[in-house]
Amino acid sequence: MSASPVLPSFDPESPVFRAHEGGKLGVHATQPLRGREDLSLLYTPGVAEVSLAIAADPTLSTRYTARGNTVAVISDGTAVLGLGDIGPLGAMPVMEGKAVLFKHFAGIDAVPVVMETGTVDELVEAIARIAPSYGGINLEDISAPRCFEIEEQLKERLDIPVFHDDQHGTAIVVLAGLYNAVRVLDRRLEDLRVVVAGAGAAGVAVTRLLQRAGVRDVVVCDSRGIIHAGRPDLSEHKQRLALSTNPRGLTGSLGTALEGADCYVGVSGGTVPEEQVAAMAADAIVFALANPTPEVHPDVAHRHAAVVATGRSDFPNQINNVLAFPGIFRGALDAGATRITEAMKLAAARAIADMVPEPTAEQIVPSVFEPGVAEAVAEAVRRLAPTRSARERARG
């Protein structure tokens, strides 16, 4: 079991605790049960016909069960928000909240599934065994580097979309914001020198997606400084990062990386000294995304940067995953997608960016409550979704 964190103030009469009392989710029936006739249709004997049809053609399960509109939101509670390893029960309110967002923004029924942590193989096996109940798997708040291997193994094993939102949702919205930031500044992605602070789930995904979008010069930093091929302390996933980033061969600290940099993306926490921000290039871009305390306070960032974004809702330009994941799953489920591809992620980022037709320094991404965002993302994703024919699915 996880070590117990320091208990915060507990006031059951506070608005927060009152809003959570009894949980944030329930179950409702989509068909009425008014008497014997309904019972015979919804359960035995009528249900047997549907079960036999699905057994003969598994693709029918998405039409005649809730599976086609249901996503599992799965966590072991090892990397929850900014709270760290608080275990599965501590993670449950967050997973319930994620399910509420799925329903509100995309009409998707999402089921929180929290489990005791274990090895990569144990978690993969457990998730794969429950996967037939769902049309998609949203992995959430699983610590790095385990999360990378868990996602990759599940993508290989399952024929439904598997999406680790801490990685790819963050990366998609960062790219959407950057698409519009360079429009505001009359720049090109290809010409930017980008520094990504953080080599965990979000940092790796942001780096990879920015590279696929055309950014050529990305320097990644962790708590020990710049990741480069000569460092002897790199884990396996950081060694892979070192092979494809840092084209100028920089060494040293984050401050060294920021000298003359055009863009900073913080997904690691901590505080960046103001003098390091001041050393960035003119008309710089600062995305300080740690919550609740950005790595660079917006007031400080605005003294030295032309475009500033955070992960908070009380400042302009909130980089929020909710702009991405509801529409991505909506499009994937509607298309019967077998996976979520890199092309789908790039298309989602472009669709989010296009929801701000005339971007400004104060608005490079739409509000999470902007009507039509999920629909636009879903349409972009649906057009590119890989699917299997009914015959292929039936063969497994």
C-alpha positions as a Python dict, from the first residue, in 0.01 Angstrom:
ca = {
    (1, 'M'): (0, 0, 0),
    (2, 'S'): (108, 358, -58),
    (3, 'A'): (231, 567, 229),
    (4, 'S'): (-37, 794, 369),
    (5, 'P'): (7, 1157, 265),
    (6, 'V'): (-30, 1443, 508),
    (7, 'L'): (-403, 1480, 576),
    (8, 'P'): (-538, 1818, 462),
    (9, 'S'): (-804, 2004, 654),
    (10, 'F'): (-1124, 1798, 646),
    (11, 'D'): (-1452, 1987, 658),
    (12, 'P'): (-1750, 1776, 549),
    (13, 'E'): (-1961, 2092, 530),
    (14, 'S'): (-1732, 2263, 279),
    (15, 'P'): (-1862, 2302, -78),
    (16, 'V'): (-1589, 2069, -207),
    (17, 'F'): (-1674, 1777, 20),
    (18, 'R'): (-2048, 1831, -18),
    (19, 'A'): (-2011, 1816, -398),
    (20, 'H'): (-1831, 1481, -367),
    (21, 'E'): (-2058, 1317, -111),
    (22, 'G'): (-2190, 990, -248),
    (23, 'G'): (-1958, 1016, -548),
    (24, 'K'): (-2005, 1204, -874),
    (25, 'L'): (-2141, 919, -1085),
    (26, 'G'): (-2440, 687, -1103),
    (27, 'V'): (-2593, 428, -1334),
    (28, 'H'): (-2909, 482, -1536),
    (29, 'A'): (-3102, 252, -1765),
    (30, 'T'): (-3156, 353, -2128),
    (31, 'Q'): (-3468, 136, -2165),
    (32, 'P'): (-3778, 136, -1942),
    (33, 'L'): (-3867, -166, -1729),
    (34, 'R'): (-4244, -139, -1690),
    (35, 'G'): (-4354, -498, -1660),
    (36, 'R'): (-4321, -856, -1782),
    (37, 'E'): (-4303, -766, -2150),
    (38, 'D'): (-4012, -528, -2097),
    (39, 'L'): (-3842, -782, -1871),
    (40, 'S'): (-3866, -1050, -2139),
    (41, 'L'): (-3709, -814, -2394),
    (42, 'L'): (-3433, -666, -2179),
    (43, 'Y'): (-3341, -984, -1996),
    (44, 'T'): (-3441, -1345, -2037),
    (45, 'P'): (-3550, -1486, -2278),
    (46, 'G'): (-3503, -1204, -2531),
    (47, 'V'): (-3145, -1123, -2439),
    (48, 'A'): (-3035, -1470, -2549),
    (49, 'E'): (-3095, -1383, -2915),
    (50, 'V'): (-2869, -1080, -2887),
    (51, 'S'): (-2599, -1272, -2701),
    (52, 'L'): (-2591, -1546, -2965),
    (53, 'A'): (-2575, -1290, -3245),
    (54, 'I'): (-2280, -1116, -3080),
    (55, 'A'): (-2106, -1449, -3019),
    (56, 'A'): (-2131, -1518, -3393),
    (57, 'D'): (-2027, -1164, -3494),
    (58, 'P'): (-1838, -977, -3220),
    (59, 'T'): (-1866, -646, -3408),
    (60, 'L'): (-2234, -636, -3314),
    (61, 'S'): (-2134, -572, -2951),
    (62, 'T'): (-2076, -204, -3027),
    (63, 'R'): (-2431, -173, -3163),
    (64, 'Y'): (-2629, -386, -2920),
    (65, 'T'): (-2447, -319, -2592),
    (66, 'A'): (-2319, -6, -2419),
    (67, 'R'): (-1963, -102, -2511),
    (68, 'G'): (-1955, 121, -2819),
    (69, 'N'): (-1999, 434, -2609),
    (70, 'T'): (-1811, 334, -2295),
    (71, 'V'): (-1452, 410, -2195),
    (72, 'A'): (-1262, 277, -1895),
    (73, 'V'): (-1068, 544, -1706),
    (74, 'I'): (-793, 337, -1545),
    (75, 'S'): (-538, 436, -1280),
    (76, 'D'): (-325, 278, -1012),
    (77, 'G'): (-296, 609, -828),
    (78, 'T'): (81, 634, -855),
    (79, 'A'): (99, 982, -1016),
    (80, 'V'): (-222, 1167, -936),
    (81, 'L'): (-240, 1530, -1050),
    (82, 'G'): (13, 1715, -837),
    (83, 'L'): (-44, 1480, -544),
    (84, 'G'): (193, 1199, -636),
    (85, 'D'): (149, 838, -529),
    (86, 'I'): (-171, 844, -323),
    (87, 'G'): (-296, 498, -416),
    (88, 'P'): (-609, 377, -595),
    (89, 'L'): (-866, 497, -342),
    (90, 'G'): (-710, 841, -333),
    (91, 'A'): (-723, 845, -713),
    (92, 'M'): (-1092, 754, -729),
    (93, 'P'): (-1235, 1109, -697),
    (94, 'V'): (-1009, 1221, -980),
    (95, 'M'): (-1116, 932, -1204),
    (96, 'E'): (-1481, 1006, -1126),
    (97, 'G'): (-1420, 1367, -1222),
    (98, 'K'): (-1264, 1256, -1550),
    (99, 'A'): (-1572, 1048, -1619),
    (100, 'V'): (-1794, 1351, -1562),
    (101, 'L'): (-1590, 1542, -1821),
    (102, 'F'): (-1626, 1261, -2074),
    (103, 'K'): (-2003, 1268, -2033),
    (104, 'H'): (-2044, 1645, -2029),
    (105, 'F'): (-1823, 1729, -2325),
    (106, 'A'): (-1867, 1425, -2549),
    (107, 'G'): (-2166, 1224, -2428),
    (108, 'I'): (-1940, 927, -2350),
    (109, 'D'): (-2010, 695, -2058),
    (110, 'A'): (-1681, 655, -1872),
    (111, 'V'): (-1624, 408, -1590),
    (112, 'P'): (-1354, 471, -1327),
    (113, 'V'): (-1142, 161, -1273),
    (114, 'V'): (-878, 192, -1002),
    (115, 'M'): (-652, -98, -918),
    (116, 'E'): (-369, -183, -687),
    (117, 'T'): (-40, -108, -852),
    (118, 'G'): (196, -379, -962),
    (119, 'T'): (453, -461, -1225),
    (120, 'V'): (406, -353, -1583),
    (121, 'D'): (312, -706, -1683),
    (122, 'E'): (61, -740, -1400),
    (123, 'L'): (-115, -416, -1489),
    (124, 'V'): (-118, -494, -1860),
    (125, 'E'): (-266, -836, -1794),
    (126, 'A'): (-533, -698, -1561),
    (127, 'I'): (-636, -424, -1802),
    (128, 'A'): (-636, -654, -2104),
    (129, 'R'): (-864, -900, -1925),
    (130, 'I'): (-1132, -638, -1854),
    (131, 'A'): (-1099, -467, -2193),
    (132, 'P'): (-1389, -656, -2362),
    (133, 'S'): (-1633, -446, -2159),
    (134, 'Y'): (-1516, -121, -2316),
    (135, 'G'): (-1484, 56, -2648),
    (136, 'G'): (-1169, 239, -2537),
    (137, 'I'): (-913, 260, -2257),
    (138, 'N'): (-806, 594, -2107),
    (139, 'L'): (-498, 548, -1888),
    (140, 'E'): (-462, 810, -1620),
    (141, 'D'): (-217, 909, -1347),
    (142, 'I'): (20, 612, -1383),
    (143, 'S'): (380, 693, -1297),
    (144, 'A'): (662, 717, -1551),
    (145, 'P'): (843, 534, -1691),
    (146, 'R'): (600, 244, -1635),
    (147, 'C'): (323, 429, -1816),
    (148, 'F'): (512, 419, -2147),
    (149, 'E'): (552, 43, -2152),
    (150, 'I'): (200, -22, -2022),
    (151, 'E'): (49, 184, -2302),
    (152, 'E'): (268, 30, -2571),
    (153, 'Q'): (192, -326, -2462),
    (154, 'L'): (-181, -259, -2447),
    (155, 'K'): (-179, -98, -2791),
    (156, 'E'): (-15, -412, -2928),
    (157, 'R'): (-251, -645, -2748),
    (158, 'L'): (-591, -475, -2789),
    (159, 'D'): (-793, -375, -3095),
    (160, 'I'): (-957, -75, -2926),
    (161, 'P'): (-814, 275, -2871),
    (162, 'V'): (-569, 303, -2580),
    (163, 'F'): (-478, 658, -2482),
    (164, 'H'): (-265, 779, -2190),
    (165, 'D'): (-407, 1126, -2142),
    (166, 'D'): (-126, 1252, -1918),
    (167, 'Q'): (103, 1201, -2215),
    (168, 'H'): (-89, 1263, -2531),
    (169, 'G'): (-370, 1490, -2415),
    (170, 'T'): (-118, 1737, -2277),
    (171, 'A'): (95, 1715, -2589),
    (172, 'I'): (-199, 1775, -2823),
    (173, 'V'): (-315, 2090, -2645),
    (174, 'V'): (43, 2221, -2616),
    (175, 'L'): (83, 2179, -2991),
    (176, 'A'): (-252, 2348, -3055),
    (177, 'G'): (-140, 2645, -2848),
    (178, 'L'): (196, 2656, -3022),
    (179, 'Y'): (31, 2649, -3366),
    (180, 'N'): (-149, 2971, -3275),
    (181, 'A'): (140, 3127, -3082),
    (182, 'V'): (358, 3119, -3391),
    (183, 'R'): (72, 3269, -3593),
    (184, 'V'): (52, 3558, -3349),
    (185, 'L'): (427, 3612, -3368),
    (186, 'D'): (458, 3549, -3743),
    (187, 'R'): (702, 3265, -3680),
    (188, 'R'): (738, 2906, -3803),
    (189, 'L'): (744, 2592, -3591),
    (190, 'E'): (1042, 2467, -3788),
    (191, 'D'): (1253, 2764, -3680),
    (192, 'L'): (1184, 2749, -3305),
    (193, 'R'): (1433, 2652, -3040),
    (194, 'V'): (1215, 2476, -2783),
    (195, 'V'): (1308, 2374, -2428),
    (196, 'V'): (1091, 2112, -2259),
    (197, 'A'): (1140, 2097, -1883),
    (198, 'G'): (1036, 1754, -1762),
    (199, 'A'): (1111, 1408, -1899),
    (200, 'G'): (816, 1225, -1751),
    (201, 'A'): (499, 1120, -1929),
    (202, 'A'): (397, 1467, -2045),
    (203, 'G'): (746, 1586, -2132),
    (204, 'V'): (822, 1286, -2351),
    (205, 'A'): (489, 1309, -2534),
    (206, 'V'): (518, 1686, -2586),
    (207, 'T'): (866, 1640, -2729),
    (208, 'R'): (764, 1363, -2967),
    (209, 'L'): (453, 1542, -3094),
    (210, 'L'): (633, 1872, -3147),
    (211, 'Q'): (897, 1688, -3347),
    (212, 'R'): (632, 1521, -3561),
    (213, 'A'): (475, 1862, -3620),
    (214, 'G'): (804, 1993, -3758),
    (215, 'V'): (998, 2139, -3464),
    (216, 'R'): (1362, 2051, -3529),
    (217, 'D'): (1542, 2191, -3225),
    (218, 'V'): (1408, 2052, -2897),
    (219, 'V'): (1619, 2037, -2581),
    (220, 'V'): (1475, 1833, -2294),
    (221, 'C'): (1577, 1891, -1933),
    (222, 'D'): (1513, 1685, -1622),
    (223, 'S'): (1593, 1764, -1259),
    (224, 'R'): (1965, 1715, -1330),
    (225, 'G'): (1981, 1939, -1635),
    (226, 'I'): (2000, 1893, -2010),
    (227, 'I'): (1947, 1541, -2142),
    (228, 'H'): (2231, 1454, -2377),
    (229, 'A'): (2393, 1138, -2502),
    (230, 'G'): (2701, 1184, -2284),
    (231, 'R'): (2517, 1166, -1951),
    (232, 'P'): (2582, 836, -1772),
    (233, 'D'): (2275, 853, -1547),
    (234, 'L'): (2000, 829, -1811),
    (235, 'S'): (1717, 578, -1783),
    (236, 'E'): (1616, 385, -2094),
    (237, 'H'): (1346, 628, -2205),
    (238, 'K'): (1578, 925, -2149),
    (239, 'Q'): (1849, 754, -2353),
    (240, 'R'): (1600, 735, -2641),
    (241, 'L'): (1522, 1103, -2595),
    (242, 'A'): (1890, 1190, -2608),
    (243, 'L'): (1922, 1025, -2949),
    (244, 'S'): (1660, 1246, -3116),
    (245, 'T'): (1682, 1578, -2930),
    (246, 'N'): (1940, 1847, -2847),
    (247, 'P'): (2079, 1884, -3200),
    (248, 'R'): (2331, 2148, -3088),
    (249, 'G'): (2481, 1917, -2828),
    (250, 'L'): (2416, 2139, -2527),
    (251, 'T'): (2522, 2032, -2179),
    (252, 'G'): (2459, 2183, -1839),
    (253, 'S'): (2155, 2320, -1659),
    (254, 'L'): (1807, 2433, -1759),
    (255, 'G'): (1943, 2787, -1749),
    (256, 'T'): (2193, 2698, -2019),
    (257, 'A'): (1919, 2549, -2234),
    (258, 'L'): (1704, 2862, -2199),
    (259, 'E'): (1973, 3101, -2325),
    (260, 'G'): (1839, 3226, -2658),
    (261, 'A'): (1550, 2977, -2658),
    (262, 'D'): (1228, 3076, -2835),
    (263, 'C'): (990, 2859, -2637),
    (264, 'Y'): (978, 2706, -2290),
    (265, 'V'): (732, 2426, -2208),
    (266, 'G'): (728, 2340, -1838),
    (267, 'V'): (568, 2010, -1733),
    (268, 'S'): (779, 1936, -1430),
    (269, 'G'): (706, 2172, -1143),
    (270, 'G'): (963, 2372, -953),
    (271, 'T'): (1046, 2737, -1017),
    (272, 'V'): (1246, 2888, -1301),
    (273, 'P'): (1443, 3195, -1185),
    (274, 'E'): (1343, 3516, -1360),
    (275, 'E'): (1695, 3580, -1488),
    (276, 'Q'): (1677, 3253, -1683),
    (277, 'V'): (1347, 3356, -1844),
    (278, 'A'): (1500, 3694, -1925),
    (279, 'A'): (1783, 3515, -2111),
    (280, 'M'): (1540, 3370, -2365),
    (281, 'A'): (1512, 3515, -2716),
    (282, 'A'): (1303, 3823, -2788),
    (283, 'D'): (929, 3761, -2831),
    (284, 'A'): (959, 3430, -2651),
    (285, 'I'): (679, 3183, -2573),
    (286, 'V'): (637, 3051, -2219),
    (287, 'F'): (406, 2759, -2140),
    (288, 'A'): (441, 2709, -1762),
    (289, 'L'): (198, 2423, -1704),
    (290, 'A'): (258, 2296, -1351),
    (291, 'N'): (-49, 2311, -1128),
    (292, 'P'): (-135, 2477, -902),
    (293, 'T'): (193, 2673, -912),
    (294, 'P'): (333, 2743, -1260),
    (295, 'E'): (708, 2711, -1302),
    (296, 'V'): (709, 3075, -1411),
    (297, 'H'): (440, 3300, -1267),
    (298, 'P'): (250, 3472, -1551),
    (299, 'D'): (336, 3816, -1415),
    (300, 'V'): (705, 3729, -1436),
    (301, 'A'): (670, 3559, -1773),
    (302, 'H'): (493, 3858, -1928),
    (303, 'R'): (791, 4080, -1845),
    (304, 'H'): (1005, 3878, -2086),
    (305, 'A'): (777, 3677, -2317),
    (306, 'A'): (525, 3772, -2585),
    (307, 'V'): (290, 3475, -2536),
    (308, 'V'): (227, 3308, -2200),
    (309, 'A'): (15, 3005, -2115),
    (310, 'T'): (-43, 2807, -1795),
    (311, 'G'): (-246, 2509, -1682),
    (312, 'R'): (-469, 2725, -1463),
    (313, 'S'): (-818, 2847, -1538),
    (314, 'D'): (-770, 3186, -1371),
    (315, 'F'): (-514, 3305, -1628),
    (316, 'P'): (-551, 3343, -2005),
    (317, 'N'): (-447, 3058, -2233),
    (318, 'Q'): (-523, 2757, -2018),
    (319, 'I'): (-360, 2445, -2163),
    (320, 'N'): (-619, 2194, -2049),
    (321, 'N'): (-647, 1831, -2160),
    (322, 'V'): (-1025, 1856, -2166),
    (323, 'L'): (-988, 2037, -2497),
    (324, 'A'): (-856, 1710, -2644),
    (325, 'F'): (-958, 1382, -2487),
    (326, 'P'): (-1342, 1401, -2510),
    (327, 'G'): (-1336, 1474, -2883),
    (328, 'I'): (-1059, 1224, -2951),
    (329, 'F'): (-1252, 940, -2793),
    (330, 'R'): (-1580, 1059, -2948),
    (331, 'G'): (-1429, 1043, -3294),
    (332, 'A'): (-1250, 714, -3228),
    (333, 'L'): (-1560, 544, -3090),
    (334, 'D'): (-1784, 670, -3369),
    (335, 'A'): (-1539, 542, -3631),
    (336, 'G'): (-1483, 208, -3461),
    (337, 'A'): (-1113, 289, -3444),
    (338, 'T'): (-869, 18, -3346),
    (339, 'R'): (-610, 265, -3215),
    (340, 'I'): (-523, 633, -3190),
    (341, 'T'): (-248, 721, -3434),
    (342, 'E'): (4, 1002, -3448),
    (343, 'A'): (-184, 1146, -3746),
    (344, 'M'): (-501, 1157, -3537),
    (345, 'K'): (-318, 1346, -3261),
    (346, 'L'): (-179, 1601, -3505),
    (347, 'A'): (-524, 1646, -3659),
    (348, 'A'): (-677, 1696, -3314),
    (349, 'A'): (-422, 1966, -3232),
    (350, 'R'): (-495, 2146, -3557),
    (351, 'A'): (-870, 2125, -3496),
    (352, 'I'): (-832, 2278, -3149),
    (353, 'A'): (-613, 2557, -3287),
    (354, 'D'): (-863, 2629, -3564),
    (355, 'M'): (-1133, 2694, -3303),
    (356, 'V'): (-955, 3028, -3252),
    (357, 'P'): (-973, 3175, -3603),
    (358, 'E'): (-806, 3503, -3504),
    (359, 'P'): (-559, 3418, -3227),
    (360, 'T'): (-404, 3686, -3009),
    (361, 'A'): (-139, 3678, -2740),
    (362, 'E'): (-422, 3655, -2487),
    (363, 'Q'): (-606, 3375, -2668),
    (364, 'I'): (-418, 3098, -2844),
    (365, 'V'): (-652, 2816, -2741),
    (366, 'P'): (-1030, 2811, -2702),
    (367, 'S'): (-1200, 2802, -2365),
    (368, 'V'): (-1283, 2454, -2244),
    (369, 'F'): (-1646, 2567, -2256),
    (370, 'E'): (-1628, 2696, -2613),
    (371, 'P'): (-1915, 2524, -2800),
    (372, 'G'): (-1808, 2288, -3074),
    (373, 'V'): (-1455, 2199, -2964),
    (374, 'A'): (-1522, 1832, -2895),
    (375, 'E'): (-1724, 1803, -3215),
    (376, 'A'): (-1446, 1958, -3424),
    (377, 'V'): (-1184, 1731, -3271),
    (378, 'A'): (-1408, 1428, -3316),
    (379, 'E'): (-1458, 1502, -3684),
    (380, 'A'): (-1085, 1551, -3743),
    (381, 'V'): (-1007, 1225, -3564),
    (382, 'R'): (-1286, 1029, -3730),
    (383, 'R'): (-1157, 1106, -4079),
    (384, 'L'): (-819, 948, -4001),
    (385, 'A'): (-924, 662, -3773),
    (386, 'P'): (-789, 315, -3865),
    (387, 'T'): (-1059, 49, -3857),
    (388, 'R'): (-1096, -319, -3924),
    (389, 'S'): (-1361, -479, -4142),
    (390, 'A'): (-1640, -674, -3977),
    (391, 'R'): (-1489, -998, -4106),
    (392, 'E'): (-1147, -916, -3963),
    (393, 'R'): (-1300, -827, -3626),
    (394, 'A'): (-1502, -1148, -3619),
    (395, 'R'): (-1184, -1347, -3681),
    (396, 'G'): (-1019, -1157, -3391),
}
